[in-house]
Amino acid sequence: MARIAVFGAGHLGVTHAACMAELGHDVEVVDPDAGRLDRLRNGELPFYEPGLAELLRRHLDDSRLSFTSSYDEAVALASIHFLTVPVPQKYGGPGADLGALHAAIDELAPRLTSPAVVIGKSTVPVGTARQVSARIRHLAPAGYAVNVGWNPDFLRKGHAVQDALAPDRIVLGIESDRLNYAERVLRAVYARFVDAGTPFLVTDLATAEMVESVTNAFVAMKVSFANAVADMCDGVGADIGVVADAVGRDRRIGRNLLEAGVGYGGALPGDVRAIMARAGQAGSDEMLALLGVVDSINVRHRSKMVELTSSVLGGRLTGARIAVLGAAYTADSDDVLDSPALNVAGHLHAEGASVSVFDPYAMDNARGVFPNFDYAGDAVEACQGADAVLVLTEWQQFRDLRPADLDGVVGSRRIIDGRNWLDPQLWRGAGWEYRGMGRPVAAAEGGHPVQSQSISTSKVWTEIVMQRLESWGEVAGAG
């Protein structure tokens, strides 16, 4: 059993702390937000994450998990310190804002008067861990007796508890210029995983940071690739679902993340842009160009959904009533950060449409971003009088909807599936106009798909990509 301090009571920090308590460690979480701490002490999560509330309450009850605003208290308890403070995208720019991370270090390091291990888990640009190590050595009275490492997280919102308690791998970056006992400490902390055969990969600080950056970049690239394939399927009359199923059976590729839709959101767009900024600084023009296209495709698929909705409604959005099912950027989460669903809803509203939104868990967060939308109590209420229904977050309850649930509710039987989440045959068979992403509009004689009408010409698309690449090149050059 270890005694651990976790700095930052956000999604990453609370999840990591609760899961460390589940492994049998004593954990104290440090955060300056008194209101958040009070809620957590009372067993209330300030966000939604399946399975986490149960862990929180269990380990509050057995006293393995506690919360404080006192750095002195945390340092007195623990000699293993995890940094989990948020590192958002810089306001108005592509880089990462390290202000909260530096503030936590400036509070923690001067209190480290005896040997300790400080492990970063926050998502940061490559090179940050080396800066953190130097800053801690400069500020900590214990100096080189404080060992610094970087242990990136690979948690998916909506699956974070599962990912934390059954990791694919554990990556630890340590300082390569001197002896470091951080590896022994982390192997003991994660002993249950190590004993079960989970790969434990030890490397230098920059490589550990690069592992997380490349993971995030590849996830984004695969999602955008699927969406680019969906665009081509629209142009040639192919079905992205069948294509993805067949291609995904290739062992070199795999089916995961080949879902076409309105794109990715959450922290990932900011992470991708931070990687682009770092690539520009490092002179990696190919990575900068590649991720520029990935980002452009992601942005484009949001505007494409707006254009598709306008097309289905005969080119007129002004005065149209549109139901938007989904507000969170992904299912099983209440996070609306850079949510494609809300981005699309916002553009529709700006074009003069009346937008009614429903999400099972993200309503309060959505109201904080777009207070002028109508918010419904359930999916059926959101669809009342709708000229079109948009499914933009892949919640199971939206898949469970049946045409009969909405037949007497909507103004027009049109449904646009921005996640390819529904069964087209079910809805079309009930007399609904169904449109998906990269799915044929209808079937011709003999059952072959009919070529879809392309939303935008290749010339417009090429211009968008080139403009975006040029703008990112200017940003990287300025950095």
C-alpha positions, 0 to 999 in steps of 0.5 A, a space after each residue: 500500500 502506498 500513500 499518494 497525493 493527486 494534484 487536480 480534482 478534474 476528470 483525470 485527477 478524480 478518476 486516477 485517485 479513485 482508481 488508485 484507492 481501488 488498488 488499495 492505496 491511500 489517496 488525497 486529492 488537492 484542489 483550490 476549488 472549495 465548492 468542488 471539494 465539498 461536493 466530492 467529500 459528500 460523494 457527489 461527482 461534479 461531472 458524469 463518468 459511468 462507474 466512478 461515483 460508486 468508486 468515489 463513495 466506496 473509498 470515502 467510506 473506507 477512508 482510502 480517499 480524501 480531499 483537501 485544499 492544503 498542500 502542506 497536508 498532502 505533502 505530510 501524507 504522501 511521498 508520491 505525487 501525481 500532477 493531473 491539473 488541466 492543460 487546456 489549449 491557449 486562448 486564441 492560439 494552437 499551443 497548450 496553456 501550462 499556467 495551472 501546471 506551473 502554479 501547482 509545481 510552484 506550490 508543491 516543490 518548495 514543500 518537498 524537503 525530503 525524497 519524493 517522486 513527482 509523476 506528471 499525467 497531464 497531456 502536455 507538449 513534448 519537452 514540458 516534462 524536462 522543464 517541469 523537472 528543472 523547475 522542481 529541482 530549482 524550487 525543492 529543498 530536497 533537490 535531486 532527491 526529488 525524482 520526476 517522471 511522466 506517466 501519460 494517461 490514455 483514458 477515454 471519457 465515458 470509459 475512464 474507469 474501465 481504462 484506468 483499471 484495465 490499461 492496455 499498457 503503462 508508459 513511464 518516462 524518467 530522467 535518463 541523465 541520472 539514477 532514478 527510482 521512480 520506476 521502482 515506485 511506479 511498478 509498486 503502485 501499479 503492481 496489480 497490473 504488472 503482475 497481470 502481465 500489462 506491458 510496462 514500458 520505461 523510456 525517457 521523458 520526451 519519448 513518453 510525452 511523444 507516445 501520448 501525442 502520437 496516440 492522440 494524433 492517430 486517433 484523430 487521423 483515423 476518425 478524419 480518415 473515416 470521414 474522408 472515406 464517407 465523403 467519397 462514398 457520398 460521391 460514388 454511391 458506396 456505403 461507408 458502413 459496409 466499407 468500414 466493416 470489410 476494411 476493419 477485418 484487415 488485421 493491419 487496420 482494425 474496425 475501431 474508430 472507422 465510424 463516419 459522423 460529425 467528427 471528434 470533440 472534447 480535448 482532442 481538437 486542442 490536443 491536435 493543434 498543440 501537436 501541430 504547433 510543436 511540430 512546427 517548432 520542431 521543423 516537422 513540416 510533414 506532421 504539420 501538414 498531415 495534422 492540418 488536413 486531419 483538423 480541416 476534415 474534422 471542422 468541415 464535417 460540422 459545417 457539412 452537417 449544417 449544409 446537409 440539414 439545409 439541403 434536406 429542408 429545401 435550402 431554408 433554415 430560417 424559421 425551421 424547427 430542428 430537434 438536436 439529440 445530443 449535446 455531449 461530445 461523446 456518449 456516456 459523458 456530460 462534457 460539452 468541450 468543443 462538442 460537434 453536436 453543440 457546434 452544429 446546433 449553434 450554426 443552425 441557430 445562427 442561420 435562423 432555425 429554432 433549435 430544441 436540444 436534449 441530452 441525457 446528462 449534458 443539459 446543464 453544461 450545454 445551457 452554460 454554453 448556449 443559453 438561448 436554445 430550447 432545452 427539452 425534458 426528453 427526446 420525444 419532447 425535443 422532437 415536438 413539431 420538428 421539421 428535421 431530427 438530428 442525431 448528433 451524439 451516440 447515446 443508446 437511448 437514441 438508438 432505441 427510439 422507434 419511428 412510432 415514438 415520433 410519428 405523431 410528434 414531429 412536423 415532418 418525418 425527416 431524420 439526419 443521422 450524424 453518427 450513423 447510429 440508427 438503422 436506415 431500413 427501420 426508419 425508411 421502412 416506416 416512411 421517414 426520410 433518412 440521411 446518414 454520413 456516407 450512406 446511400 440515399 436510396 436504392 436503385 433497381 436491383 438493390 444497388 445504391 444510388 449515388 448521393 448528391 455531393 454537398 460541396 465540390 472538390 474545388 471548394 474542399 481543396 481551397 478550404 484545406 489549402 487555406 487552413 494549411 497556410 494559416 497553420 504554417 503561419 502560426 508555426 512560423 511565428 512560434 
